[in-house]
């Protein structure tokens, strides 16, 4: 296991016009923060694990990303989310599941538009995920998650 520093940028575009992900900017509907994390390799997968902050609105939760080529599984778990949330990203595929919040569960569907995985087995590089997410009855948006390993 290796201690790392992560730069995480999350953007949301509620008015998706179908433009490529490169059109995303950090705006009022985005967040950017730097946090400590851990990197490790197990079998064909690499893992990024970090604790969420109050800035992300998920304080007290831990996020784990299992990256296997261009397939990513994100798990969030913590005291306020006892059963946790799991989301799978794979280009062109839909994932259905439940998004757990401290206020209850919401049905969720994710369609992954693109994944750009430049994370090396040495624990360097970056990862970009461009996806559409629908939280049934609450919101639909196009989102982008960018994670860069700074050290």
DSSP file (Angstrom, degrees, kcal/mol; ACC not computed):
  #  RESIDUE AA STRUCTURE BP1 BP2  ACC     N-H-->O    O-->H-N    N-H-->O    O-->H-N    TCO  KAPPA ALPHA  PHI   PSI    X-CA   Y-CA   Z-CA
    1    1 A X              0   0    0      0, 0.0     2,-0.4     0, 0.0    39,-0.2   0.000 360.0 360.0 360.0 140.9    0.0    0.0    0.0
    2    2 A X  E     -A   39   0A   0     37,-2.9    37,-2.8     0, 0.0     2,-0.3  -0.981 360.0-129.3-126.6 130.8    1.2    3.5   -0.9
    3    3 A X  E     +A   38   0A   0     -2,-0.4     2,-0.3    35,-0.2    35,-0.2  -0.619  38.2 176.1 -75.8 136.8    0.1    6.8    0.6
    4    4 A X  E     -A   37   0A   0     33,-2.5    33,-2.7    -2,-0.3     2,-0.4  -0.865  31.7-126.0-136.5 168.4   -0.8    9.3   -2.1
    5    5 A X  E     -A   36   0A   0     -2,-0.3   145,-3.2    31,-0.2   146,-0.9  -0.985  29.8-160.2-117.2 128.6   -2.2   12.8   -2.6
    6    6 A X  E     -AB  35 149A   0     29,-3.3    29,-2.4    -2,-0.4     2,-0.6  -0.895  15.4-155.7-116.5 139.0   -5.3   13.1   -4.9
    7    7 A X  E     -AB  34 148A   0    141,-2.6   141,-2.5    -2,-0.4     2,-0.5  -0.967  22.0-169.2-106.9 120.4   -6.7   16.0   -6.7
    8    8 A X  E     -AB  33 147A   0     25,-3.1    25,-2.3    -2,-0.6     2,-0.5  -0.946   9.8-177.9-118.9 126.7  -10.4   15.3   -7.3
    9    9 A X  E     -AB  32 146A   0    137,-2.9   137,-3.0    -2,-0.5     2,-0.5  -0.989   1.9-174.9-124.5 125.2  -12.6   17.4   -9.6
   10   10 A X  E     -AB  31 145A   0     21,-2.5    21,-2.7    -2,-0.5     2,-0.3  -0.983   5.0-177.3-120.9 128.9  -16.3   16.7  -10.0
   11   11 A X  E     -AB  30 144A   0    133,-2.6   133,-2.1    -2,-0.5     2,-0.4  -0.924   8.4-164.3-123.4 149.1  -18.5   18.6  -12.5
   12   12 A X  E     - B   0 143A   0     17,-0.6     2,-0.6    -2,-0.3   131,-0.2  -1.000   4.4-165.8-133.5 134.9  -22.2   18.4  -13.3
   13   13 A X  E     - B   0 142A   0    129,-3.4   129,-1.9    -2,-0.4     3,-0.5  -0.911   6.1-179.5-120.8 101.0  -23.9   19.8  -16.3
   14   14 A X  S    S+     0   0    0     -2,-0.6     2,-0.4     1,-0.3    -1,-0.1   0.678  81.4  54.8 -74.4 -17.0  -27.7   19.9  -15.8
   15   15 A X  S    S-     0   0    0    127,-0.1     2,-0.3   126,-0.0    -1,-0.3  -0.534  79.0-174.9-114.7  63.9  -28.3   21.3  -19.3
   16   16 A X        -     0   0    0     -3,-0.5    -2,-0.0    -2,-0.4    -3,-0.0  -0.423  13.3-178.5 -64.4 121.5  -26.5   18.7  -21.3
   17   17 A X        -     0   0    0     -2,-0.3    -1,-0.2     2,-0.1    -2,-0.0   0.260  54.3-102.5-103.6  10.1  -26.4   19.7  -25.0
   18   18 A X  S    S+     0   0    0      1,-0.3     3,-0.1     2,-0.0    -2,-0.1   0.487  73.2 146.7  84.9   2.3  -24.6   16.6  -26.1
   19   19 A X        -     0   0    0      1,-0.1    -1,-0.3     2,-0.1    -2,-0.1  -0.304  57.4 -86.3 -69.9 158.6  -21.2   18.3  -26.4
   20   20 A X    >   -     0   0    0      1,-0.1     3,-2.1     2,-0.1    -1,-0.1  -0.165  38.8-105.9 -63.4 160.5  -18.1   16.3  -25.7
   21   21 A X  G >  S+     0   0    0      1,-0.3     3,-2.3     2,-0.2    -1,-0.1   0.742 113.3  76.8 -58.7 -24.9  -16.8   16.1  -22.1
   22   22 A X  G 3  S+     0   0    0      1,-0.3    -1,-0.3     3,-0.0    -2,-0.1   0.722  83.1  68.8 -61.0 -18.2  -14.0   18.5  -23.0
   23   23 A X  G <  S+     0   0    0     -3,-2.1    -1,-0.3     2,-0.0     2,-0.2   0.534  76.4 108.2 -77.2  -6.0  -16.6   21.2  -22.8
   24   24 A X    <   -     0   0    0     -3,-2.3     2,-0.3    -4,-0.1   -11,-0.0  -0.505  46.5-177.8 -75.0 138.6  -17.0   20.8  -19.0
   25   25 A X        -     0   0    0     -2,-0.2     2,-0.7     0, 0.0    -2,-0.0  -0.918  39.5 -98.4-127.0 157.3  -15.6   23.5  -16.8
   26   26 A X        +     0   0    0     -2,-0.3     2,-0.2   -15,-0.1   -15,-0.1  -0.706  65.0 152.4 -74.4 116.1  -15.4   23.7  -13.0
   27   27 A X    >   -     0   0    0     -2,-0.7     3,-2.0   -15,-0.1    -3,-0.0  -0.487  64.9 -65.5-128.0-164.7  -18.4   25.9  -12.3
   28   28 A X  T 3  S+     0   0    0      1,-0.3    -2,-0.1    -2,-0.2   -17,-0.0   0.764 134.2  55.5 -61.5 -23.5  -20.9   26.5   -9.5
   29   29 A X  T 3  S+     0   0    0    -17,-0.2   -17,-0.6     2,-0.0    -1,-0.3   0.141 103.4  75.1 -95.3  21.0  -22.1   23.0  -10.2
   30   30 A X  E <   -A   11   0A   0     -3,-2.0     2,-0.3   -19,-0.2   -19,-0.2  -0.808  60.1-156.9-126.7 168.4  -18.6   21.6   -9.7
   31   31 A X  E     -A   10   0A   0    -21,-2.7   -21,-2.5    -2,-0.3     2,-0.4  -0.988   3.9-170.6-143.1 152.4  -16.2   20.9   -6.9
   32   32 A X  E     +A    9   0A   0     -2,-0.3     2,-0.3   -23,-0.2   -23,-0.2  -0.983  17.1 154.7-143.6 130.4  -12.4   20.5   -6.6
   33   33 A X  E     -A    8   0A   0    -25,-2.3   -25,-3.1    -2,-0.4     2,-0.4  -0.990  32.7-133.6-152.3 161.4  -10.5   19.4   -3.6
   34   34 A X  E     +A    7   0A   0     -2,-0.3     2,-0.3   -27,-0.2   -27,-0.2  -0.954  32.8 166.6-116.8 134.3   -7.2   17.7   -2.7
   35   35 A X  E     -A    6   0A   0    -29,-2.4   -29,-3.3    -2,-0.4     2,-0.2  -0.970  36.9-105.2-145.9 157.4   -7.1   14.9   -0.2
   36   36 A X  E     +A    5   0A   0     -2,-0.3    15,-0.6   -31,-0.2     2,-0.3  -0.576  47.5 160.1 -80.0 148.9   -4.8   12.1    1.1
   37   37 A X  E     -AC   4  50A   0    -33,-2.7   -33,-2.5    -2,-0.2     2,-0.4  -0.853  33.3-109.4-151.9-172.4   -5.5    8.6   -0.1
   38   38 A X  E     -AC   3  49A   0     11,-2.4    11,-2.2    -2,-0.3     2,-0.4  -0.973  19.0-161.2-131.9 146.4   -4.1    5.2   -0.5
   39   39 A X  E     +AC   2  48A   0    -37,-2.8   -37,-2.9    -2,-0.4     2,-0.3  -0.978  18.8 157.5-125.2 137.4   -3.1    3.2   -3.6
   40   40 A X  E     - C   0  47A   0      7,-1.6     7,-3.1    -2,-0.4     2,-0.4  -0.987  30.1-133.1-154.4 162.4   -2.6   -0.5   -3.9
   41   41 A X  E     + C   0  46A   0     -2,-0.3     2,-0.4     5,-0.2     5,-0.2  -0.942  20.4 174.9-117.3 135.8   -2.6   -3.2   -6.5
   42   42 A X  E >   - C   0  45A   0      3,-2.6     3,-1.9    -2,-0.4     2,-0.1  -0.926  62.4 -45.9-142.5 115.5   -4.4   -6.6   -6.1
   43   43 A X  T 3  S-     0   0    0     -2,-0.4    -1,-0.0     1,-0.3     0, 0.0  -0.392 122.5 -19.4  60.7-134.1   -4.4   -9.0   -9.0
   44   44 A X  T 3  S+     0   0    0     -2,-0.1    25,-0.3    -3,-0.1     2,-0.3   0.464 124.9  82.3 -83.6   0.7   -5.3   -7.3  -12.3
   45   45 A X  E <   -C   42   0A   0     -3,-1.9    -3,-2.6    23,-0.1     2,-0.3  -0.737  60.1-153.8-109.6 152.3   -6.8   -4.3  -10.4
   46   46 A X  E     -CD  41  67A   0     21,-2.3    21,-3.3    -2,-0.3     2,-0.4  -0.911  17.6-147.8-115.5 152.4   -5.5   -1.1   -8.8
   47   47 A X  E     -CD  40  66A   0     -7,-3.1    -7,-1.6    -2,-0.3     2,-0.4  -0.955  13.3-166.9-125.9 138.7   -7.3    0.6   -6.0
   48   48 A X  E     -CD  39  65A   0     17,-1.9    17,-3.1    -2,-0.4     2,-0.4  -0.996  16.6-178.1-117.3 128.3   -7.6    4.3   -5.0
   49   49 A X  E     +CD  38  64A   0    -11,-2.2   -11,-2.4    -2,-0.4     2,-0.3  -0.994   9.0 157.3-131.3 131.4   -9.1    4.8   -1.5
   50   50 A X  E     -CD  37  63A   0     13,-2.5    13,-3.3    -2,-0.4     2,-0.4  -0.992  38.8-113.1-151.2 156.6   -9.8    8.1    0.1
   51   51 A X  E     - D   0  62A   0    -15,-0.6    11,-0.2    -2,-0.3     8,-0.1  -0.750  34.9-123.7 -90.7 135.7  -12.0    9.7    2.8
   52   52 A X        -     0   0    0      9,-2.9     8,-0.7    -2,-0.4     2,-0.2  -0.364  24.5-139.7 -73.3 157.9  -14.7   12.1    1.7
   53   53 A X    > > -     0   0    0      6,-0.2     5,-1.2     7,-0.1     3,-0.6  -0.644  27.0-105.1-112.1 171.5  -14.7   15.6    3.2
   54   54 A X  G > 5S+     0   0    0      1,-0.2     3,-0.7    -2,-0.2     5,-0.1   0.783 118.6  67.0 -65.8 -24.5  -17.5   17.9    4.3
   55   55 A X  G 3 5S+     0   0    0      1,-0.2    -1,-0.2     2,-0.1    -3,-0.0   0.859 100.3  47.7 -62.5 -36.2  -16.8   19.9    1.1
   56   56 A X  G < 5S-     0   0    0     -3,-0.6    -1,-0.2   -25,-0.0    -2,-0.2   0.592 112.7-121.0 -80.6 -10.2  -18.0   16.9   -1.0
   57   57 A X  T < 5S+     0   0    0     -3,-0.7    -3,-0.2    -4,-0.5    -2,-0.1   0.543  95.0  92.2  81.9   6.2  -21.1   16.6    1.3
   58   58 A X    > < +     0   0    0     -5,-1.2     3,-2.0     3,-0.1    -6,-0.3  -0.070  52.4 164.5-123.1  31.5  -20.1   13.0    2.1
   59   59 A X  T 3   +     0   0    0     -6,-0.3    -6,-0.2     1,-0.3     3,-0.1  -0.218  67.5  29.6 -53.9 137.0  -18.1   13.6    5.3
   60   60 A X  T 3  S+     0   0    0     -8,-0.7    19,-0.8     1,-0.4     2,-0.3   0.359  99.6 109.3  92.2  -4.3  -17.6   10.4    7.3
   61   61 A X  E <   - E   0  78A   0     -3,-2.0    -9,-2.9    17,-0.2     2,-0.4  -0.734  57.5-144.8-103.0 154.0  -17.7    8.3    4.1
   62   62 A X  E     -DE  51  77A   0     15,-3.2    15,-2.1    -2,-0.3     2,-0.5  -0.954  10.3-152.8-114.2 137.0  -14.8    6.4    2.4
   63   63 A X  E     -DE  50  76A   0    -13,-3.3   -13,-2.5    -2,-0.4     2,-0.4  -0.934  10.0-171.8-111.6 133.5  -14.7    6.1   -1.3
   64   64 A X  E     -DE  49  75A   0     11,-2.7    11,-2.7    -2,-0.5     2,-0.5  -0.992   4.9-163.8-125.2 127.8  -12.9    3.1   -3.0
   65   65 A X  E     -DE  48  74A   0    -17,-3.1   -17,-1.9    -2,-0.4     2,-0.7  -0.957   2.5-163.2-112.2 119.8  -12.2    2.9   -6.7
   66   66 A X  E     -DE  47  73A   0      7,-2.7     7,-2.2    -2,-0.5     2,-0.6  -0.915  13.4-165.9 -99.7 117.4  -11.3   -0.5   -8.1
   67   67 A X  E     +DE  46  72A   0    -21,-3.3   -21,-2.3    -2,-0.7     2,-0.5  -0.917  17.4 169.8-112.6 118.4   -9.8    0.1  -11.6
   68   68 A X  E >   - E   0  71A   0      3,-2.9     3,-1.3    -2,-0.6     2,-0.4  -0.860  67.8 -64.2-127.4  94.2   -9.4   -2.8  -13.9
   69   69 A X  T 3  S-     0   0    0     -2,-0.5    -1,-0.0   -25,-0.3   -24,-0.0  -0.506 118.2 -15.5  63.6-121.3   -8.5   -1.5  -17.4
   70   70 A X  T 3  S+     0   0    0     -2,-0.4    21,-0.6    -3,-0.1     2,-0.4  -0.023 120.2  92.3-104.9  28.8  -11.4    0.6  -18.5
   71   71 A X  E <   -EF  68  90A   0     -3,-1.3    -3,-2.9    19,-0.1     2,-0.4  -0.991  54.5-175.5-122.4 128.5  -13.9   -0.8  -16.0
   72   72 A X  E     -EF  67  89A   0     17,-2.5    17,-3.2    -2,-0.4     2,-0.5  -0.974  13.8-165.0-128.9 135.8  -14.3    1.0  -12.7
   73   73 A X  E     -EF  66  88A   0     -7,-2.2    -7,-2.7    -2,-0.4     2,-0.5  -0.981  10.2-163.5-119.5 121.2  -16.3    0.1   -9.6
   74   74 A X  E     -EF  65  87A   0     13,-3.2    13,-2.7    -2,-0.5     2,-0.4  -0.894   6.7-174.4-104.7 128.4  -16.8    2.9   -7.1
   75   75 A X  E     -EF  64  86A   0    -11,-2.7   -11,-2.7    -2,-0.5     2,-0.4  -0.982   4.8-170.6-122.3 134.9  -17.9    2.0   -3.6
   76   76 A X  E     +EF  63  85A   0      9,-2.8     9,-2.6    -2,-0.4     2,-0.3  -0.988  16.5 160.2-121.9 134.5  -18.9    4.5   -0.9
   77   77 A X  E     +E   62   0A   0    -15,-2.1   -15,-3.2    -2,-0.4     2,-0.3  -0.987   3.7 130.8-150.4 156.2  -19.4    3.4    2.7
   78   78 A X  E >   -EF  61  81A   0      3,-1.2     3,-0.8    -2,-0.3     6,-0.2  -0.979  65.5 -67.6 175.0-178.8  -19.5    4.9    6.1
   79   79 A X  T 3  S+     0   0    0    -19,-0.8     3,-0.4    -2,-0.3    -1,-0.1   0.879 128.9  44.5 -60.7 -41.9  -21.3    5.3    9.4
   80   80 A X  T 3  S+     0   0    0      1,-0.3     2,-0.3   -20,-0.1    -1,-0.3   0.584 117.4  47.5 -80.7  -9.5  -24.3    7.3    7.8
   81   81 A X  E X   +F   78   0A   0     -3,-0.8    -3,-1.2     1,-0.1     3,-0.7  -0.661  69.2 172.3-129.0  74.5  -24.5    4.9    4.9
   82   82 A X  E 3  S+     0   0A   0     -3,-0.4    -1,-0.1    -2,-0.3    -2,-0.1   0.830  79.3  38.7 -60.4 -36.9  -24.4    1.5    6.5
   83   83 A X  E 3  S-     0   0A   0      1,-0.1    -1,-0.3    -6,-0.0    -2,-0.0   0.628 104.7-146.3 -90.1 -11.1  -25.1   -0.6    3.4
   84   84 A X  E <   -     0   0A   0     -3,-0.7     2,-0.4    -6,-0.2    -7,-0.2   0.090   8.8 -93.4  75.7 171.1  -23.0    1.6    1.1
   85   85 A X  E     -F   76   0A   0     -9,-2.6    -9,-2.8    14,-0.1     2,-0.4  -0.980  30.9-167.6-126.4 138.6  -23.3    2.6   -2.5
   86   86 A X  E     +F   75   0A   0     12,-0.5     2,-0.4    -2,-0.4   -11,-0.2  -0.996   5.8 180.0-129.7 132.8  -21.8    0.9   -5.4
   87   87 A X  E     -F   74   0A   0    -13,-2.7   -13,-3.2    -2,-0.4     2,-0.4  -0.997  12.4-153.6-131.7 135.3  -21.6    2.3   -9.0
   88   88 A X  E     -F   73   0A   0     -2,-0.4     2,-0.5   -15,-0.2   -15,-0.2  -0.926   6.3-163.2-111.9 135.5  -20.0    0.6  -12.0
   89   89 A X  E     +F   72   0A   0    -17,-3.2   -17,-2.5    -2,-0.4     2,-0.3  -0.973  21.7 151.4-118.5 125.5  -18.6    2.5  -14.9
   90   90 A X  E >   -F   71   0A   0     -2,-0.5     3,-2.5     3,-0.4    22,-0.5  -0.904  53.5 -96.1-152.2 125.0  -17.8    0.9  -18.3
   91   91 A X  T 3  S+     0   0    0    -21,-0.6    22,-0.2    -2,-0.3     3,-0.1  -0.062 106.0   4.5 -48.7 128.9  -18.0    2.8  -21.6
   92   92 A X  T 3  S+     0   0    0     20,-3.1     2,-0.3     1,-0.2    -1,-0.3   0.452 107.1 112.8  79.6   1.2  -21.3    2.4  -23.4
   93   93 A X    <   -     0   0    0     -3,-2.5    19,-1.9    19,-0.2    -3,-0.4  -0.803  58.3-135.6-112.2 150.4  -22.9    0.4  -20.6
   94   94 A X  E     -G  111   0A   0     -2,-0.3     2,-0.4    17,-0.2    17,-0.2  -0.774  14.2-164.4 -99.3 145.3  -25.7    1.2  -18.2
   95   95 A X  E     -G  110   0A   0     15,-2.6    15,-2.9    -2,-0.3     2,-0.4  -0.999   2.2-166.3-128.3 131.2  -25.6    0.4  -14.5
   96   96 A X  E     +G  109   0A   0     -2,-0.4     2,-0.3    13,-0.2    13,-0.2  -0.938  30.7 113.6-116.6 141.7  -28.7    0.4  -12.2
   97   97 A X  E     -G  108   0A   0     11,-2.4    11,-3.0    -2,-0.4     2,-0.4  -0.901  59.2 -67.9-172.9-158.7  -28.6    0.4   -8.5
   98   98 A X  E     -G  107   0A   0     -2,-0.3     2,-0.7     9,-0.2   -12,-0.5  -0.961  27.5-145.7-122.2 135.9  -29.4    2.4   -5.3
   99   99 A X  E     -G  106   0A   0      7,-3.3     7,-1.7    -2,-0.4     2,-0.4  -0.899  21.1-148.7-101.1 113.4  -27.7    5.5   -4.1
  100  100 A X  E     +G  105   0A   0     -2,-0.7     2,-0.3     5,-0.2     5,-0.2  -0.683  21.9 171.8 -87.6 132.1  -27.5    5.5   -0.4
  101  101 A X  E >   -G  104   0A   0      3,-1.8     3,-1.5    -2,-0.4   -43,-0.0  -0.849  50.2-103.5-127.6 166.3  -27.7    8.8    1.5
  102  102 A X  T 3  S+     0   0    0     -2,-0.3     3,-0.1     1,-0.2    -2,-0.0   0.693 124.4  52.4 -62.0 -14.8  -28.0    9.6    5.2
  103  103 A X  T 3  S-     0   0    0      1,-0.4    -1,-0.2     0, 0.0     2,-0.2   0.435 124.9 -77.7-101.9  -1.5  -31.7   10.4    4.3
  104  104 A X  E <   -G  101   0A   0     -3,-1.5    -3,-1.8     2,-0.0    -1,-0.4  -0.780  59.5 -48.7 133.5-177.1  -32.5    7.1    2.6
  105  105 A X  E     -G  100   0A   0     -2,-0.2     2,-0.4    -5,-0.2    -5,-0.2  -0.687  39.5-166.2 -97.5 146.0  -32.0    5.3   -0.7
  106  106 A X  E     -G   99   0A   0     -7,-1.7    -7,-3.3    -2,-0.3     2,-0.1  -0.998  27.7-115.1-130.2 133.3  -32.7    6.6   -4.2
  107  107 A X  E     -G   98   0A   0     -2,-0.4    29,-1.9    -9,-0.2     2,-0.3  -0.456  41.3-168.5 -66.6 138.7  -32.9    4.5   -7.3
  108  108 A X  E     -GH  97 135A   0    -11,-3.0   -11,-2.4    27,-0.2     2,-0.4  -0.955  20.2-169.5-135.0 146.9  -30.1    5.4   -9.7
  109  109 A X  E     -GH  96 134A   0     25,-2.0    25,-2.5    -2,-0.3     2,-0.4  -0.996   9.2-168.5-135.3 134.7  -29.1    4.7  -13.3
  110  110 A X  E     -GH  95 133A   0    -15,-2.9   -15,-2.6    -2,-0.4     2,-0.5  -0.982   7.4-168.8-125.1 131.4  -25.7    5.5  -14.8
  111  111 A X  E     -GH  94 132A   0     21,-2.4    21,-2.8    -2,-0.4     2,-0.6  -0.982  19.3-142.9-116.6 118.0  -24.7    5.5  -18.4
  112  112 A X  E     - H   0 131A   0    -19,-1.9   -20,-3.1    -2,-0.5    19,-0.3  -0.713  19.2-179.5 -86.3 120.5  -20.9    5.8  -19.0
  113  113 A X  E     -     0   0A   0     17,-2.3     2,-0.3    -2,-0.6    18,-0.2   0.879  65.8 -13.1 -82.1 -43.5  -20.0    7.9  -22.0
  114  114 A X  E     - H   0 130A   0     16,-1.9    16,-2.7   -23,-0.1     2,-0.4  -0.992  49.3-157.8-160.6 150.5  -16.2    7.6  -21.8
  115  115 A X  E     - H   0 129A   0     -2,-0.3     2,-0.5    14,-0.2    14,-0.2  -0.999   3.4-171.2-131.5 130.6  -13.4    6.5  -19.5
  116  116 A X  E     - H   0 128A   0     12,-2.7    12,-1.8    -2,-0.4     2,-0.7  -0.884  12.9-174.3-121.4  97.7   -9.8    7.7  -19.9
  117  117 A X  E     + H   0 127A   0     -2,-0.5    10,-0.2    10,-0.2    -2,-0.0  -0.837  21.8 156.0-100.3 112.1   -7.7    5.7  -17.5
  118  118 A X        +     0   0    0      8,-3.1     2,-0.4    -2,-0.7     9,-0.2  -0.002  30.7 130.1-120.4  25.9   -4.0    6.8  -17.3
  119  119 A X        -     0   0    0      6,-0.3     6,-0.2     7,-0.1     2,-0.2  -0.695  46.1-149.5 -81.6 128.2   -3.3    5.3  -13.8
  120  120 A X    >   -     0   0    0      4,-3.0     3,-1.7    -2,-0.4     4,-0.2  -0.524  26.2-111.4 -94.5 164.9   -0.2    3.2  -13.8
  121  121 A X  T 3  S+     0   0    0      1,-0.3    -1,-0.1    -2,-0.2   -80,-0.0   0.628 117.4  64.6 -69.4 -11.9    0.6    0.1  -11.6
  122  122 A X  T 3  S-     0   0    0      2,-0.1    -1,-0.3   -82,-0.0   -83,-0.1   0.494 122.2-104.2 -86.3  -4.7    3.2    2.3   -9.9
  123  123 A X  S <  S+     0   0    0     -3,-1.7     2,-0.3     1,-0.3    -2,-0.1   0.871  80.8 118.5  85.3  38.9    0.4    4.6   -8.6
  124  124 A X        +     0   0    0     -4,-0.2    -4,-3.0     2,-0.1    -1,-0.3  -0.895  41.8  41.5-129.3 160.7    0.9    7.6  -10.9
  125  125 A X  E    S- I   0 149A   0     24,-0.6    24,-2.8    -2,-0.3     2,-0.3  -0.685  71.1 -78.5 110.3-158.0   -1.4    9.3  -13.5
  126  126 A X  E     - I   0 148A   0     -2,-0.2    -8,-3.1    22,-0.2     2,-0.4  -0.922  19.4-146.6-148.9 168.0   -5.0   10.3  -13.8
  127  127 A X  E     -HI 117 147A   0     20,-2.5    20,-2.8    -2,-0.3     2,-0.4  -0.997   8.8-170.3-143.1 132.3   -8.5    9.0  -14.4
  128  128 A X  E     -HI 116 146A   0    -12,-1.8   -12,-2.7    -2,-0.4     2,-0.4  -0.994   1.8-172.9-125.9 132.3  -11.5   10.8  -16.1
  129  129 A X  E     -HI 115 145A   0     16,-2.5    16,-2.5    -2,-0.4     2,-0.5  -0.990   3.2-168.8-126.1 123.0  -15.0    9.4  -16.2
  130  130 A X  E     +HI 114 144A   0    -16,-2.7   -17,-2.3    -2,-0.4   -16,-1.9  -0.956  27.4 150.5-110.4 121.8  -17.7   11.1  -18.3
  131  131 A X  E     -HI 112 143A   0     12,-2.8    12,-3.9    -2,-0.5     2,-0.4  -0.981  44.5-125.1-151.9 157.8  -21.2    9.8  -17.5
  132  132 A X  E     -HI 111 142A   0    -21,-2.8   -21,-2.4    -2,-0.3     2,-0.4  -0.878  30.2-167.8-100.9 139.5  -24.9   10.5  -17.3
  133  133 A X  E     -HI 110 141A   0      8,-2.9     8,-2.3    -2,-0.4     2,-0.5  -0.991  10.2-168.1-132.1 140.0  -26.6    9.9  -14.0
  134  134 A X  E     -HI 109 140A   0    -25,-2.5   -25,-2.0    -2,-0.4     2,-0.8  -0.982   6.5-166.4-127.2 119.0  -30.3    9.7  -13.2
  135  135 A X  E >>  -HI 108 139A   0      4,-2.9     3,-3.0    -2,-0.5     4,-1.8  -0.906  43.0-111.9-101.6 104.0  -31.5    9.7   -9.6
  136  136 A X  T 34 S-     0   0    0    -29,-1.9   -29,-0.2    -2,-0.8     4,-0.1  -0.020  92.2  -1.8 -47.6 123.3  -35.1    8.7  -10.1
  137  137 A X  T 34 S+     0   0    0      1,-0.1    -1,-0.3   -31,-0.1     3,-0.1   0.368 130.2  62.6  80.6  -4.8  -37.5   11.5   -9.3
  138  138 A X  T <4 S-     0   0    0     -3,-3.0     2,-0.3     1,-0.3    -2,-0.2   0.782 104.4 -21.9-116.2 -55.5  -34.8   13.9   -8.2
  139  139 A X  E  <  - I   0 135A   0     -4,-1.8    -4,-2.9     2,-0.0     2,-0.4  -0.997  35.9-158.1-160.6 152.9  -32.3   14.8  -10.9
  140  140 A X  E     + I   0 134A   0     -2,-0.3     2,-0.3    -6,-0.2    -6,-0.2  -0.997  32.7 145.5-133.5 135.8  -30.8   13.9  -14.2
  141  141 A X  E     - I   0 133A   0     -8,-2.3    -8,-2.9    -2,-0.4     2,-0.5  -0.986  47.5-110.6-159.9 165.5  -27.4   15.3  -15.4
  142  142 A X  E     -BI  13 132A   0   -129,-1.9  -129,-3.4    -2,-0.3     2,-0.3  -0.911  42.9-174.2-102.1 134.5  -24.2   14.7  -17.2
  143  143 A X  E     -BI  12 131A   0    -12,-3.9   -12,-2.8    -2,-0.5     2,-0.4  -0.871  18.9-158.3-130.7 159.5  -21.2   14.5  -14.9
  144  144 A X  E     -BI  11 130A   0   -133,-2.1  -133,-2.6    -2,-0.3     2,-0.5  -0.992   3.7-165.0-139.5 131.5  -17.5   14.2  -15.1
  145  145 A X  E     -BI  10 129A   0    -16,-2.5   -16,-2.5    -2,-0.4     2,-0.5  -0.977   8.7-175.2-117.2 123.4  -15.2   12.9  -12.4
  146  146 A X  E     -BI   9 128A   0   -137,-3.0  -137,-2.9    -2,-0.5     2,-0.4  -0.977   1.6-177.5-120.7 128.9  -11.4   13.6  -12.8
  147  147 A X  E     -BI   8 127A   0    -20,-2.8   -20,-2.5    -2,-0.5     2,-0.4  -0.992   1.6-174.0-128.5 127.5   -8.9   12.2  -10.3
  148  148 A X  E     -BI   7 126A   0   -141,-2.5  -141,-2.6    -2,-0.4     2,-0.7  -0.981  22.1-136.9-122.4 130.5   -5.2   13.0  -10.5
  149  149 A X  E     -BI   6 125A   0    -24,-2.8   -24,-0.6    -2,-0.4  -143,-0.2  -0.776  20.8-176.7 -84.2 115.6   -2.5   11.3   -8.3
  150  150 A X              0   0    0   -145,-3.2    -1,-0.2    -2,-0.7  -144,-0.2   0.786 360.0 360.0 -86.4 -29.7   -0.2   14.2   -7.3
  151  151 A X              0   0    0   -146,-0.9  -145,-0.1   -28,-0.1    -2,-0.1   0.293 360.0 360.0-160.3 360.0    2.3   12.1   -5.4
